[in-house]
């Protein structure tokens, strides 16, 4: 939210003196209209991402009152105490949701890996990492200190793709030591030109913190990885 404050101030400096109600249909005719709308969608997305249950009409009223320098409906102290209580509530809600998601993902991951280990061609290492060789390579094997060039596609165990260098049309370069543990371990077993499918337990991936909006806490991940070359 702090990132949005300068943008809202810019709108104010541009002379935005909205007086309509929050339900009014506003046509986006000018660049100011469009910028204002973009700010609104940004605020809304942030609320949605953070799981914030807000009243859009009250939000719009607050913005209008601030921009128009109206008398506020609450005192500064009331606003401070309200927001402090809300932040505590939001933190508790987020923590509970993360815990529930973590337990769900961990159980589903354990079941998936146990069943996957029985499949033909799947190798399970002592660390818990599983892999299947799609295409063996014939080149060099990278060391921990090397930088490699790879193509990859990552997905969740439900099949949802969350990242793909193939879709972007170009491989990615990175240090072997600079990625998740499951990748680091697998890369040091592969040869240039090889393509493997990795099945990575959460402890060797992003763990309880997850990563971004798609990779939840303690999620088991599947990667198709192609070792293009070693730099």
FIMI-556492 format. One line per 4 residues: their letters; for each residue x, y, z of N, C-alpha, C. Coordinates in nm, 2 decimals. Each point is the difference from the previous one (the first is absolute). Example, Ala and Ser with C-alpha at 12.3 -4.5 7.8 and 13.67 -1.06 7.14 Angstrom:
# residues 2
AS> 1.32,-0.57,0.78,-0.09,0.12,0.00,0.09,0.12,0.00  -0.04,0.11,-0.07,0.09,0.11,0.00,-0.08,0.11,0.08
This chain:
# residues 231
XXXX> 0.08,-0.12,0.00,-0.08,0.12,0.00,0.09,0.13,0.00  0.11,-0.01,0.07,0.09,0.12,0.00,0.04,0.04,-0.14  0.02,-0.10,-0.09,0.04,0.03,-0.13,-0.10,0.08,-0.08  -0.13,-0.01,0.04,-0.10,0.06,-0.07,-0.02,0.15,0.04
XXXX> 0.05,0.03,0.12,-0.02,0.14,0.05,0.05,0.11,-0.09  0.12,-0.02,-0.05,0.05,0.11,-0.10,-0.09,0.01,-0.12  -0.05,-0.11,-0.05,-0.09,0.00,-0.12,-0.12,0.08,0.03  -0.06,-0.03,0.12,-0.12,0.07,0.03,0.02,0.15,0.02
XXXX> 0.12,0.03,0.05,0.03,0.14,0.02,0.01,0.07,-0.14  0.06,-0.08,-0.09,0.01,0.06,-0.14,-0.13,0.03,-0.06  -0.10,-0.09,0.02,-0.13,0.03,-0.05,-0.06,0.12,0.07  0.03,0.02,0.13,-0.05,0.12,0.06,0.06,0.12,-0.06
XXXX> 0.13,0.00,-0.03,0.07,0.11,-0.05,-0.05,0.03,-0.14  -0.04,-0.10,-0.07,-0.06,0.02,-0.14,-0.13,0.07,0.01  -0.05,0.02,0.12,-0.13,0.07,0.01,-0.12,-0.10,0.00  0.02,-0.12,0.04,-0.11,-0.10,0.01,-0.09,0.04,0.11
XXXX> -0.12,0.05,-0.03,-0.09,0.04,0.11,-0.13,-0.08,-0.02  0.01,-0.13,0.00,-0.12,-0.08,-0.02,-0.11,0.03,0.10  -0.12,0.01,-0.05,-0.12,0.03,0.09,-0.11,-0.10,-0.01  0.02,-0.09,-0.10,-0.11,-0.10,-0.03,0.00,-0.11,0.11
XXXX> -0.10,-0.08,0.00,-0.01,-0.11,0.09,0.09,-0.12,-0.05  0.03,-0.10,0.08,0.08,-0.11,-0.03,-0.07,-0.09,-0.11  -0.13,0.01,-0.01,-0.07,-0.09,-0.09,-0.02,0.06,-0.14  0.04,0.13,-0.01,-0.01,0.07,-0.13,0.09,-0.06,-0.10
XXXX> -0.06,-0.01,-0.13,0.08,-0.05,-0.11,0.08,0.11,-0.05  0.13,-0.01,0.00,0.09,0.10,-0.04,0.06,-0.04,-0.14  -0.01,0.09,-0.10,0.06,-0.03,-0.13,0.14,0.04,0.01  0.09,-0.08,-0.06,0.14,0.02,0.00,0.04,0.08,-0.13
XXXX> -0.02,0.13,0.00,0.02,0.08,-0.12,0.14,0.06,0.00  0.05,0.05,0.11,0.13,0.07,0.00,0.11,-0.09,0.06  0.12,0.04,-0.02,0.11,-0.07,0.06,-0.01,0.00,0.16  -0.05,0.11,0.05,-0.02,0.00,0.15,-0.11,-0.10,0.04
XXXX> -0.10,-0.02,-0.08,-0.11,-0.10,0.03,0.07,-0.14,0.01  0.08,-0.02,-0.10,0.06,-0.14,-0.02,0.10,-0.02,0.11  0.08,0.10,0.04,0.10,-0.02,0.11,-0.07,-0.02,0.13  -0.11,0.07,0.02,-0.08,-0.01,0.12,-0.06,-0.14,0.01
XXXX> -0.05,-0.05,-0.11,-0.05,-0.14,0.00,0.10,-0.10,0.02  0.12,0.02,-0.06,0.11,-0.10,0.02,0.04,0.00,0.15  0.00,0.11,0.07,0.03,0.01,0.14,-0.11,-0.08,0.08  -0.12,0.02,-0.04,-0.11,-0.08,0.06,0.01,-0.15,-0.01
XXXX> 0.04,-0.04,-0.12,0.01,-0.15,-0.02,0.12,-0.05,0.08  0.11,0.08,0.01,0.12,-0.04,0.07,-0.04,-0.01,0.15  -0.07,0.09,0.05,-0.05,-0.01,0.14,-0.08,-0.12,0.02  -0.10,-0.02,-0.09,-0.09,-0.12,0.01,0.08,-0.13,0.00
XXXX> 0.09,-0.01,-0.09,0.08,-0.13,-0.01,0.08,-0.02,0.13  0.06,0.11,0.05,0.07,-0.02,0.13,-0.09,-0.05,0.11  -0.12,0.06,0.01,-0.09,-0.04,0.10,-0.03,-0.15,-0.02  -0.03,-0.04,-0.13,-0.03,-0.14,-0.03,0.11,-0.09,0.04
XXXX> 0.12,0.03,-0.04,0.12,-0.08,0.02,0.03,-0.02,0.15  -0.03,0.10,0.08,0.03,0.00,0.14,-0.12,-0.06,0.08  -0.11,-0.03,-0.07,-0.11,-0.06,0.07,-0.07,0.10,0.08  0.00,0.13,-0.04,-0.06,0.11,0.08,-0.15,0.02,-0.04
XXXX> -0.08,-0.02,0.10,-0.15,0.01,-0.02,-0.04,0.15,0.03  -0.02,0.08,-0.11,-0.02,0.14,0.02,-0.14,0.04,-0.07  -0.05,0.11,0.04,-0.12,0.06,-0.06,0.05,0.10,-0.11  -0.02,-0.04,-0.13,0.05,0.09,-0.10,-0.06,0.14,0.01
XXXX> -0.13,0.01,0.04,-0.06,0.14,0.01,0.07,0.08,0.10  0.03,-0.06,0.12,0.07,0.07,0.10,0.14,0.04,-0.04  0.07,-0.09,-0.07,0.13,0.03,-0.05,0.00,0.12,-0.09  -0.10,0.00,-0.10,-0.02,0.11,-0.09,-0.03,0.13,0.08
XXXX> -0.08,-0.01,0.10,-0.03,0.12,0.08,0.13,0.06,0.07  0.08,-0.09,0.05,0.12,0.04,0.07,0.09,0.07,-0.10  0.02,-0.05,-0.12,0.08,0.06,-0.10,-0.05,0.14,-0.04  -0.14,0.00,-0.02,-0.06,0.13,-0.04,0.02,0.11,0.11
XXXX> -0.02,-0.05,0.13,0.01,0.10,0.11,0.15,0.05,0.01  0.09,-0.09,-0.02,0.14,0.05,0.00,0.04,0.09,-0.11  -0.04,-0.04,-0.12,0.03,0.09,-0.12,-0.07,0.13,0.00  -0.13,0.00,0.05,-0.07,0.12,0.01,0.02,0.08,0.12
XXXX> 0.08,-0.05,0.09,0.03,0.07,0.13,-0.13,0.02,0.08  -0.09,-0.10,0.00,-0.12,0.00,0.08,0.04,-0.03,0.14  -0.10,0.02,0.09,0.02,-0.04,0.14,-0.01,-0.15,0.01  0.09,-0.06,0.06,0.00,-0.15,0.01,-0.11,-0.05,0.09
XXXX> -0.05,-0.12,-0.03,-0.11,-0.06,0.08,0.06,-0.06,0.13  0.13,-0.01,0.01,0.07,-0.06,0.12,0.11,0.09,0.04  0.03,0.00,0.13,0.12,0.07,0.04,0.13,-0.07,-0.03  0.11,0.07,0.01,0.13,-0.07,-0.03,0.02,-0.12,0.10
XXXX> -0.03,0.02,0.12,0.01,-0.10,0.10,-0.09,-0.12,-0.03  -0.12,0.03,-0.04,-0.09,-0.11,-0.03,0.05,-0.08,-0.12  0.06,0.07,-0.10,0.05,-0.07,-0.12,0.12,-0.08,0.04  0.09,0.05,0.09,0.12,-0.07,0.04,-0.04,-0.13,0.07
XXXX> -0.09,0.01,0.10,-0.04,-0.12,0.07,-0.07,-0.10,-0.08  -0.08,0.05,-0.09,-0.08,-0.09,-0.10,0.10,-0.08,-0.08  0.10,0.07,-0.06,0.09,-0.06,-0.09,0.10,-0.10,0.08  0.03,0.04,0.12,0.09,-0.09,0.08,-0.08,-0.13,0.03
XXXX> -0.12,0.01,0.04,-0.09,-0.12,0.02,-0.01,-0.09,-0.13  -0.02,0.07,-0.11,-0.02,-0.06,-0.13,0.13,-0.08,-0.04  0.11,0.06,0.02,0.13,-0.06,-0.03,0.02,-0.13,0.08  -0.03,0.01,0.13,0.01,-0.12,0.08,-0.09,-0.11,-0.05
XXXX> -0.13,0.04,-0.03,-0.10,-0.10,-0.06,0.05,-0.06,-0.13  0.06,0.09,-0.09,0.04,-0.05,-0.13,0.12,-0.09,0.02  0.09,0.03,0.09,0.12,-0.09,0.02,-0.05,-0.13,0.05  -0.09,-0.01,0.10,-0.05,-0.12,0.05,-0.07,-0.08,-0.11
XXXX> -0.08,0.06,-0.08,-0.07,-0.06,-0.11,0.10,-0.06,-0.10  0.10,0.08,-0.03,0.10,-0.05,-0.10,0.08,-0.12,0.06  0.03,0.01,0.13,0.08,-0.11,0.06,-0.09,-0.13,0.00  -0.12,0.01,0.03,-0.09,-0.12,0.01,-0.02,-0.06,-0.14
XXXX> -0.01,0.09,-0.10,-0.02,-0.05,-0.14,0.13,-0.07,-0.05  0.12,0.06,0.04,0.12,-0.06,-0.04,0.02,-0.14,0.07  -0.04,-0.01,0.12,0.02,-0.12,0.07,-0.09,-0.11,-0.06  -0.12,0.03,-0.03,-0.10,-0.09,-0.06,0.05,-0.05,-0.14
XXXX> 0.05,0.10,-0.08,0.05,-0.03,-0.13,0.13,-0.09,0.01  0.08,0.03,0.10,0.12,-0.08,0.02,-0.03,-0.14,0.03  -0.09,-0.02,0.09,-0.04,-0.14,0.04,-0.06,-0.08,-0.12  -0.08,0.07,-0.07,-0.06,-0.06,-0.12,0.10,-0.04,-0.11
XXXX> 0.09,0.10,-0.03,0.10,-0.02,-0.10,0.10,-0.11,0.04  0.03,0.00,0.13,0.10,-0.10,0.05,-0.06,-0.15,-0.02  -0.12,-0.01,0.05,-0.07,-0.13,-0.01,-0.01,-0.05,-0.15  -0.05,0.09,-0.08,-0.02,-0.03,-0.14,0.14,-0.03,-0.07
XXXX> 0.10,0.07,0.04,0.14,-0.02,-0.06,0.05,-0.14,0.04  -0.02,-0.04,0.13,0.05,-0.13,0.05,-0.07,-0.11,-0.08  -0.13,0.01,-0.01,-0.08,-0.10,-0.08,0.05,-0.01,-0.14  0.02,0.12,-0.06,0.04,0.00,-0.14,0.14,-0.07,-0.02
XXXX> 0.10,0.04,0.08,0.13,-0.05,-0.01,0.01,-0.15,0.03  -0.08,-0.05,0.10,-0.01,-0.14,0.03,-0.05,-0.08,-0.12  -0.10,0.05,-0.07,-0.06,-0.07,-0.12,0.10,0.01,-0.12  0.06,0.12,-0.01,0.08,0.03,-0.11,0.13,-0.09,0.00
XXXX> 0.05,-0.03,0.12,0.12,-0.08,0.02,-0.02,-0.14,-0.06  -0.13,-0.05,-0.01,-0.02,-0.13,-0.05,-0.01,-0.01,-0.15  0.01,0.12,-0.07,-0.02,0.00,-0.14,0.14,-0.04,-0.07  -0.02,-0.06,-0.11,0.12,-0.05,-0.08,0.09,0.12,-0.04
XXXX> 0.13,-0.01,0.02,0.09,0.10,-0.04,0.03,0.11,0.10  -0.08,0.00,0.11,0.02,0.10,0.10,0.10,-0.04,0.10  0.10,0.08,0.03,0.11,-0.03,0.09,-0.02,0.10,0.12  0.01,-0.06,0.12,-0.01,0.08,0.13,0.13,0.00,0.07
XXXX> 0.05,0.12,0.02,0.13,0.02,0.07,-0.02,0.00,0.15  0.11,-0.01,0.07,0.00,0.00,0.14,-0.06,0.13,0.06  0.02,0.11,-0.07,-0.06,0.13,0.05,-0.15,0.01,-0.02  -0.06,-0.09,-0.07,-0.14,0.00,-0.03,-0.03,0.05,-0.14
XXXX> 0.10,0.06,-0.07,-0.02,0.04,-0.14,-0.02,-0.12,-0.09  -0.10,0.02,-0.09,-0.03,-0.10,-0.10,0.03,0.05,-0.14  0.04,-0.08,-0.09,0.02,0.04,-0.13,-0.03,-0.11,-0.10  -0.03,0.04,-0.12,-0.01,-0.10,-0.11,0.07,0.06,-0.12
XXXX> 0.08,-0.09,-0.07,0.08,0.05,-0.11,-0.09,-0.01,-0.13  -0.02,0.11,-0.06,-0.08,0.01,-0.12,0.10,-0.02,-0.12  0.11,0.07,0.01,0.10,-0.01,-0.10,0.14,0.00,0.06  0.09,-0.10,-0.01,0.13,0.01,0.06,0.09,0.09,-0.08
XXXX> 0.09,0.07,0.07,0.09,0.09,-0.06,0.13,-0.07,-0.03  0.09,0.07,-0.08,0.13,-0.06,-0.03,0.11,0.09,0.03  -0.03,0.12,0.05,0.10,0.10,0.02,0.06,0.00,0.14  0.05,0.11,0.05,0.06,0.01,0.13,-0.11,0.01,0.11
XXXX> 0.05,-0.03,0.12,-0.09,0.01,0.12,0.04,0.12,0.08  -0.09,0.09,0.03,0.04,0.12,0.07,0.04,-0.02,0.15  0.09,0.09,0.05,0.04,0.00,0.14,-0.08,0.11,0.07  0.01,0.00,0.13,-0.08,0.09,0.08,0.05,0.15,-0.03
XXXX> 0.12,0.02,-0.04,0.05,0.13,-0.03,-0.03,0.05,-0.14  -0.06,-0.09,-0.08,-0.03,0.04,-0.14,-0.13,0.08,-0.02  0.00,0.06,-0.12,-0.13,0.07,-0.04,-0.05,-0.08,-0.12  -0.13,-0.02,0.00,-0.06,-0.09,-0.11,-0.11,0.08,-0.07
XXXX> -0.02,-0.05,-0.12,-0.11,0.05,-0.08,-0.11,-0.11,-0.01  -0.12,0.03,0.03,-0.11,-0.10,0.00,-0.13,0.05,-0.06  -0.07,-0.10,-0.04,-0.14,0.02,-0.04,-0.08,-0.07,0.11  -0.12,0.05,0.04,-0.07,-0.07,0.10,-0.15,0.03,-0.01
XXXX> -0.08,-0.08,0.06,-0.14,0.03,0.03,-0.04,-0.06,0.13  -0.05,0.09,0.09,-0.04,-0.04,0.13,-0.15,0.00,0.02  -0.04,-0.10,0.07,-0.15,-0.02,0.03,-0.02,-0.06,0.14  -0.12,0.02,0.04,-0.05,-0.05,0.13,-0.04,-0.15,-0.02
XXXX> -0.02,-0.07,0.10,-0.04,-0.14,-0.01,-0.15,-0.01,-0.06  -0.07,0.11,0.00,-0.13,0.00,-0.06,0.00,0.03,-0.15  0.12,0.02,-0.05,0.02,0.02,-0.14,0.01,0.15,-0.04  -0.02,0.09,0.09,0.00,0.14,-0.04,0.15,0.05,-0.02
XXXX> 0.02,0.06,-0.12,0.13,0.05,-0.03,0.02,0.14,0.06  0.11,0.02,0.08,0.02,0.13,0.06,0.12,0.07,-0.06  0.08,-0.07,-0.08,0.11,0.07,-0.07,0.06,-0.08,-0.11  0.04,0.06,-0.11,0.05,-0.08,-0.11,0.09,0.09,-0.09
XXXX> 0.13,-0.04,-0.01,0.09,0.07,-0.09,-0.04,-0.04,-0.15  -0.06,-0.11,-0.02,-0.04,-0.04,-0.13,-0.10,0.10,-0.05  -0.10,0.04,0.08,-0.10,0.09,-0.04,0.06,0.14,-0.03  0.11,0.04,0.07,0.06,0.12,-0.03,0.09,0.00,-0.12
XXXX> 0.04,-0.12,-0.05,0.07,-0.02,-0.12,0.15,0.02,0.02  0.06,0.00,0.12,0.14,0.00,0.01,0.04,-0.06,0.13  0.12,-0.07,0.00,0.05,-0.07,0.12,0.04,0.10,0.11  0.02,-0.05,0.12,0.04,0.08,0.11,0.14,-0.04,0.05
XXXX> 0.08,0.10,0.04,0.13,-0.02,0.05,0.01,0.03,0.15  0.06,-0.09,0.08,0.01,0.03,0.15,0.11,-0.09,0.06  0.05,0.03,0.11,0.10,-0.08,0.07,-0.07,-0.13,0.06  0.07,-0.11,0.00,-0.05,-0.12,0.05,-0.03,0.02,0.15
XXXX> 0.08,0.08,0.07,-0.02,0.02,0.14,-0.11,0.10,0.03  -0.06,0.06,-0.10,-0.09,0.11,0.02,-0.15,-0.03,-0.02  -0.03,-0.13,0.01,-0.14,-0.04,-0.02,-0.05,-0.08,0.11  -0.12,-0.05,0.00,-0.05,-0.08,0.11,0.08,-0.13,0.01
XXXX> 0.00,-0.06,0.12,0.09,-0.12,0.02,-0.03,-0.11,-0.09  -0.12,-0.03,-0.04,-0.03,-0.11,-0.09,0.06,0.02,-0.13  0.00,0.12,-0.05,0.07,0.03,-0.13,0.15,-0.02,0.02  0.06,0.06,0.10,0.14,-0.01,0.02,0.05,-0.14,0.00
XXXX> -0.07,-0.09,0.07,0.03,-0.14,0.01,-0.01,-0.07,-0.13  -0.11,0.02,-0.07,-0.02,-0.06,-0.13,0.10,0.04,-0.11  0.02,0.13,0.00,0.09,0.05,-0.11,0.14,-0.06,0.01  0.05,-0.03,0.12,0.13,-0.06,0.02,0.01,-0.15,-0.04
XXXX> -0.12,-0.06,-0.04,-0.01,-0.13,-0.04,-0.02,-0.01,-0.15  -0.04,0.11,-0.06,-0.04,0.00,-0.14,0.12,0.03,-0.09  -0.02,-0.03,-0.13,0.11,0.03,-0.10,-0.06,0.10,-0.10  0.08,0.08,-0.06,-0.05,0.09,-0.11,-0.08,-0.07,-0.10
XXXX> -0.11,0.06,-0.04,-0.09,-0.07,-0.10,-0.11,-0.08,0.07  0.01,-0.03,0.13,-0.10,-0.08,0.06,-0.13,0.07,0.03  -0.10,-0.07,0.01,-0.13,0.05,0.04,-0.06,-0.09,0.10  -0.03,0.05,0.12,-0.05,-0.08,0.11,-0.13,0.06,0.05
XXXX> -0.08,-0.08,0.06,-0.12,0.05,0.07,0.03,-0.02,0.15  -0.01,0.11,0.08,0.03,0.00,0.14,-0.13,0.00,0.08  0.00,-0.07,0.11,-0.11,0.00,0.09,0.06,0.04,0.14  -0.03,0.13,0.04,0.08,0.06,0.10,-0.09,0.02,0.13
XXXX> 0.04,-0.07,0.11,-0.07,0.02,0.13,0.01,0.15,0.04  -0.09,0.04,0.08,0.00,0.14,0.04,0.12,0.04,0.07  0.06,-0.09,0.08,0.12,0.03,0.07,0.12,0.03,-0.09  -0.01,-0.05,-0.12,0.11,0.03,-0.10,-0.04,0.11,-0.10
XXXX> -0.12,0.06,0.03,-0.05,0.10,-0.09,-0.01,0.13,0.08  -0.13,0.05,0.01,-0.01,0.13,0.07,-0.05,-0.01,0.15  -0.02,-0.12,0.04,-0.03,-0.02,0.14,-0.13,0.06,0.05  -0.01,0.04,0.13,-0.12,0.05,0.06,-0.04,0.14,-0.05
XXXX> 0.10,0.07,-0.06,-0.03,0.14,-0.05,-0.07,0.01,-0.13  0.03,-0.11,-0.08,-0.06,0.00,-0.14,0.07,0.11,-0.08  -0.05,0.03,-0.12,0.06,0.10,-0.09,-0.11,0.06,-0.09  -0.02,0.13,0.02,-0.10,0.07,-0.09,-0.14,-0.05,0.02
XXXX> -0.09,0.04,-0.09,-0.14,-0.04,0.02,-0.04,-0.14,-0.04  0.09,-0.07,-0.07,-0.03,-0.13,-0.05,0.05,-0.12,0.08  0.12,0.02,0.06,0.07,-0.11,0.08,-0.03,0.02,0.15  -0.09,-0.07,0.05,-0.05,0.01,0.14,0.11,-0.06,0.09
XXXX> -0.03,0.02,0.13,0.09,-0.06,0.10,0.01,-0.15,0.00  0.12,-0.05,0.01,0.03,-0.14,0.00,-0.06,-0.08,-0.12  0.01,0.07,-0.12,-0.05,-0.06,-0.12,0.11,-0.09,-0.06  -0.04,-0.12,-0.05,0.09,-0.09,-0.08,-0.01,0.05,-0.14
XXXX> 0.12,0.01,-0.07,0.00,0.05,-0.13,0.05,-0.10,-0.10  -0.04,0.02,-0.13,0.05,-0.09,-0.11,0.07,0.10,-0.10  0.12,-0.04,-0.04,0.07,0.08,-0.10,0.04,-0.09,-0.12  -0.02,0.04,-0.12,0.07,-0.06,-0.11,0.11,0.10,-0.03
XXXX> 0.12,-0.06,0.01,0.12,0.08,-0.01,0.10,-0.05,-0.11  0.05,0.08,-0.08,0.09,-0.03,-0.11,0.13,0.07,0.02  0.11,-0.07,0.02,0.13,0.06,0.02,0.06,0.03,-0.14  -0.02,0.12,-0.04,0.05,0.04,-0.14,0.15,0.01,-0.01
XXX> 0.06,0.06,0.10,0.15,0.01,0.00,0.05,0.05,0.13  0.14,-0.01,0.01,0.07,0.05,0.12,0.08,0.11,-0.05  0.00,0.12,0.07,0.07,0.11,-0.05,0.15,-0.01,0.04
